[in-house]
Each structure stands twice: as C-alpha cells, then as structure tokens.
Amino acid sequence: MSYVDGYVLPVPKKNLKAYLRMARMGGKIWRKHGALDYKECVGDDLKT
C-alpha cells in the first residue's frame, strides 16, 4: 500500500536555517524506518 504524508508549517524566516537542519535529521530517520523519499519545500511569497 502506498501513501503520502504532508505537513504545512509556518516557520519565521529568522528560524528557517535551524528548521532546515532539524528537518534534514528527521528525513534521515524517516528513511531509516522505511520512507522511500523525503522533500522539504519553502514558500517565498507567503504573507505569514
């Protein structure tokens, strides 16, 4: 069975670098436990 998990998180630009470091660690853990791929996207024109 295939499925996709997705999340939308508001991250202030000043915290983006720290968030991306943490997200890369999470991606490694998810792949270790069976995820086939991991993607991280950042919107640059959002009014948050």
Phi, psi and omega in degrees: 000136178251148176203167180232133171254138178220149180223147173238120183234130174279119180238121178301143181305326181293340180255004187297317182299315179295319179298315182295325175299313180295319181296322178297321177297317178298319179300319178297318180294316180297319178294323178300329182260018170114353178296139180276332181203165180213132180232145176231127181235147180231125175277136182249359182232033183262145178265083180246000000 
